[in-house]
Amino acid sequence: MMNRLIFSFLILLALLSGTCLAQQTRSLEVNLQLEQAYDQALVMEVSVRNHGFVVVPPALTILRPILSSVTKTVVIPADQLNVSINIEGILSAAIDYSIRFHCISCASSVPTQFFTADGTSLGLFNAAYIDPEQLPASINVPLQTLGFIAGQVVLANGESADRSVRTTVRLFDSDAKQLITSQPVTIAAGDSRADYRFNGLARSDRLNYLVELDCANCGPNRQLFAIELDSFLNHLGIDFLIQERLVSMSDILYLLLAEEKIHQKDLE
């Protein structure tokens, strides 16, 4: 242990003082795997960081400063579950490594996480520090992902609205009967449809979602329709169909039950 501390101090002091140490480099193949595929491309940033090891007296606080880092980006195409990336130029002479995964402009789909022996961790302090001798040439990384529910509010028969049709799509925890979020959705005059989308949804075996359309402005009677969805799945094509009659008459809502469940979780 004492030899490790002394070696750590020497490496840290050499790098911080600007001393150039001729060091060999190595490469690492990272195989990224999603729990659920997405209907949009995801740009992932993978960083392999070389850490120092410093004990600061008098409290003997342990610091793990980043001495060097190699970063590379890779695109996971839409509707694809995995992709491989080869990272070169990693310093071989290291105290420890850690590996960070960051989704650029898509944190609501894949949160920032760190490699561990059991997969990944969302907390920086739970990140695994990997001994250089124990880092293999290739690693498989099952990334933690967040879910989405998306669809449209559509006028029946392809007709266009002769006035703005204002609706609200709400998302509930169906078990706790609690509102999670809501989104106003307006079909503008002259249009026949409008999109809605809920991103960043938690996945849990103790949670189901309830998606509800409230079309209080469609007619004199307040209309509500809802559908319950599995939180482990991404859901695309959860559409609500509005059958609009003459402006002077009541508007009638129908729930279009043509749900398209995509990218189901492989439980095996």
N, C-alpha and C positions, 0 to 999 in steps of 0.2 A: 504493500500500500504506500509506504514511504517513497519507494522508487517511482511509483506512478505519479505521486504528487510532485516530486522533483522534476520528472520528465515533463509534466504538464506545465510547470512554471517556466522551464527552459523554452519550450515551444512557444508559449504565450509571449514571453519577453522578447524572443527573437523576432516574432511576427510584428509585434507592436513597435519595436525599435527600427523596423524597416530592413532588417537583415534579410538578404535573399538566400533562401535555402533551396538548393536544387532538389526537387522532389519529383518522384514518379507519380503518374496519374493512372486512374482506372476508370472503367465504365460500369454502368448499371442499367439493366433492362427492367423497366417498370410496366407491368401489365395492369391497366386500370379496368375495373369491372363495376358497372352500375347495377344497383338493385332493380331499377326500372328504366327502360329507355324513355327518351323524351322526343317530342315532336319538333324540337328546335336543337340546333347544333350547340354544343357546350365547349368552350375554350378553357382547357385546364392548364394551370401553371404548376409544374413540379419542381421543387427546390430541394437539393441535397446540401445540407449545411454541416460544416466541420466545426465542432465545438471544442473549446478549451475547458479546463477544469481548475478552478481557483478557489482556495479556502481563505477567507478573509478573517483575520483576528479582530477583536478578541472574542466575538460571538461564534467564530468558526462558521460563518455564513458561506454556503457553497454557491458559486457563480458558474454559469455555463455560457460564457460569451461565444458568439459566432465569429470564428476566425476567418472563414472563407465560405463561399456558397456558389453552387452551380445551378442555374435555373434554365428550364426549357419548357416551351409551351407545345401543346398538342390539341387537336380538335377531335372531339367525339362526335361524329356525324349524327344527324337526326335519325331516330329509330334504330340506333346501333347501341349494343350493350357494352362493348369493350373496345379497347385500343391499346397498342403497345408503343412505348417511347424508349429510345436509347439515349442515356445521358452520359456524355464523355467529359473528360477533364477534371474528374474528382480527385483531389489530392489523396494519395495512398497513405502518406504519413499523417495520421490523425489521432486525436485522443478518442473521440466518439463522433458518430454521425447522427443526425435526425433528418426526417424527410417530411416536407410540408406539401399539402395539396390545396390549391386555391383555384376556384372557378371564377374566371375574369368576367365581371358584369353579370354573373348568374348565381350569386350567393343564395337566391331564393330557390334554386334547384339543387345545388350541391354546396353545403356549407364548408368553410375552411376546416381542414382536419389534418391530423398528424399520424404517421405510421406507428403502429404498435405490433407486438407479437400476436395479438388477437384480432387484428384488423386495422381499424383506425380509431382515433379519439378526437373529440371536438375541442378538448381542452389542451392548451399549450403545456401545462404542467404535467399532463398525463402522457406526453409524447415519449416514445421509447428512444433512449440513447443507445446506439448500436455500436458495439466494439468492431473496429475495422476487420478483425479476423473472423467475425461472425456475420458480416454482410455478404450475402451470396451474390453471384453474378446476375441473378434475376429474381424479382419478387412479384407476387400477385397481390394486388391491393383492391379489396372490395370496398368501394366508396359508399359512405352513408349519403342518402339522397332524401330530398323532400318531395312531396307529391303535388299534383295539380289537378284541378277540375276545370274544364273549359267547354263552352258551347255557345249557342246563339238563342236569341229571342227572335222568332220568325213569324211573319204574317202568312197565313194559309193561302194556298192556290197561287203563290207568286205575286200576289197583288201588292201594290205600293200604297203606303199610308197617305191619306189626304190631309193628315194633321200629325203632329208629333205624338207618338205613343210612349208615354213614360212608364217604366216599370222599375222594380227593384228585385235583384236576385240576392238572397240571403243564404249564408252558410251557418249551420248549427252543428253543435255536438249533439247527436241524436240521443245519446244515452243520458247526458246531463241536462239536456233541454236548454242549453246555453247558446246564445248568439256568439259566433266567432268573428264574423265580419259580414259586411254587406256591400253591394255595388249597384249604383244607379245605372240603368241601361235604357237608353232612349232610341227608338226608331224614328229617325227624322222624317219629316214630310217628304214624300217622293221616294223614300227607301223602303225596302221590304224586310230588312233584317239588321240586327246589331249584335256584336260579340260581347261576351263576358269571359273572365278568366280569374281563378283564384290560384295563386302560386304560394310556395313555401309552406305546404301543409304537412303536419306531423303524421307519421305512420305509427300505428299502435294497435295491438291485438285487443285493446280495451276501448277502442274508439271507432265509431262509424259516423259518417257525415250525412247531414240532411240538407239538400239543396232545395230552396223554396223560391218560387216566383210570386211576387206580390204585384198585381196589376190594378191597383186602386183607381188609376186614372183611365182605365180602358172603358169604363162604363159606369152606370149608376150604382152597380153592386160590386162590392169589393171581392176580388177573385184571388184565391190562393191555391197553388198546386205545388207538390213537393215530391222528391224521390230520395230514397236512402241509398248511400253508396259506401263501399268498403274502403277504409282508409289505407289499406296496403297497396291499392292499385292507383295508377294514373287513369283519369277518366277524360276522354275526348268525345265530343258529340253529344253532350247532355243538353238537348235542345228543348225549348218550350215553344209551342206553336200557338199563335193567337189567331182565332177565327173572327175577323172583324166584319160586322155588318154595317148598315147605314149608320151615320153619325147619331141620328135621333133614336136609334135602338140600342139595346144592351149589347155589349161585346161579350163574346163567350171565349173562354180560355180552354185550351186542351193541352195536356202534357204529351209531347211527342216521345213515346217510349222506345224510340230507336236508339238506345244507348249503345255506344261502341266502347267496350272495355278493351283498352290496348295495353300491351306490354305487361301481362300478368306476372306476378311474382313467382319465381321458381322456388317452390318450397322444399324441393328435394335436396 
